[in-house]
Amino acid sequence: MSSKDSTSKTLTVAFFLCVICSILVSGTAVLLKPRQEANRVLDRNKNVLSAAGMFDALINSDEEVDQIFSRFTPRIVDLHTGRFLLDAELEALQIDVESYDQRLVINDSNYSEAIPRQQDLANLKRRVNYQMVYIMEEAGELDTLVIPVSGYALWGILYGFLALEGDANTVKGLAFYELKETPGLGAEVRNPSWTGLWPGKQVYNDAGEVSLRVVKGAGSGDFQIDGLAGATLTSHGVDNLIQYWLGEDGFGPLLADIRSSRGGR
Ligand SMILES: Cc1cc2nc3c(=O)[nH]c(=O)nc-3n(C[C@H](O)[C@H](O)[C@H](O)COP(=O)(O)O)c2cc1C
């Protein structure tokens, strides 16, 4: 066998091996996509339940998560108007509520925009204008509203959900599901002994201003949460994201509407 033959054979084998491997890899990626999407949604649903205080270690199957989560209805809020988008508006925006992943459209100017510096309390630089929130009703009345919150802390953006009672004022819970803070310091924002300080706190004062604050040292009363010892910078990040997302430029207008429709402050 000549050396020319052997080189061309080697190249042919290598070529076919590459083709077969690339078909296998791309085929697997395509086949696994639905499962990855289902896992993403399941994970998101667990985080929503966790913020609402409805997820615990006793829930041990995905079906159980689905069943409890089915009490919630996802809705999309237009932050410019502070109201829920209607079906026709969702269609015009090509938003499918079931599969909408707002974090994927953060750089798409059809769905998101830059936050002017003086308004950027949470130091996010951009925000998605169409935000997915989760509502649970009991006997036709709003019982729980879960909103996404995010903001820059010390090492990166904290992503989480804040759950409010049906009065759109009393905190039901807070859960961060993604962060870059240091374990044992800033990452303690996920420690149940800290998140346990949140339920029952009030957001708005009688004038409708955001009064909930994360303060250094021991917080007291209805409107204060103790900052984390040794993690003042992360605590500031949480305070900032609360001010932004519950304020005028965040969900403030929607929450004000809900409170006034219920005769609250
Ligand atoms: C390696 C390292 C990691 C740190 N990680 C955090 C953190 O994740 N969050 C935070 O607020 N502070 C963190 N700090 C501490 C801050 O630099 C700062 O000292 C602290 O926020 C001050 O909090 P204190 O006033 O409660 O002591 C870290 C410090 C070091 C040296």
The ligand as an ORCA input file, in Angstrom:
! r2SCAN-3c Opt
* xyz 0 1
  C     -12.710     37.544     50.046
  C     -13.783     38.462     50.557
  C     -15.068     38.244     50.158
  C     -16.110     39.095     50.588
  N     -17.393     38.873     50.168
  C     -18.359     39.717     50.558
  C     -19.697     39.540     50.120
  O     -20.035     38.598     49.399
  N     -20.613     40.452     50.512
  C     -20.297     41.520     51.324
  O     -21.176     42.335     51.608
  N     -19.057     41.686     51.762
  C     -18.079     40.820     51.414
  N     -16.820     41.007     51.853
  C     -16.579     42.019     52.888
  C     -16.600     43.418     52.365
  O     -15.388     43.702     51.751
  C     -16.859     44.382     53.532
  O     -15.825     44.246     54.437
  C     -18.153     44.074     54.246
  O     -19.211     44.128     53.351
  C     -18.401     45.056     55.370
  O     -19.466     44.540     56.165
  P     -19.612     44.916     57.699
  O     -19.651     46.409     57.728
  O     -20.911     44.302     58.138
  O     -18.420     44.334     58.407
  C     -15.786     40.165     51.444
  C     -14.472     40.372     51.836
  C     -13.468     39.541     51.407
  C     -12.072     39.802     51.854
*
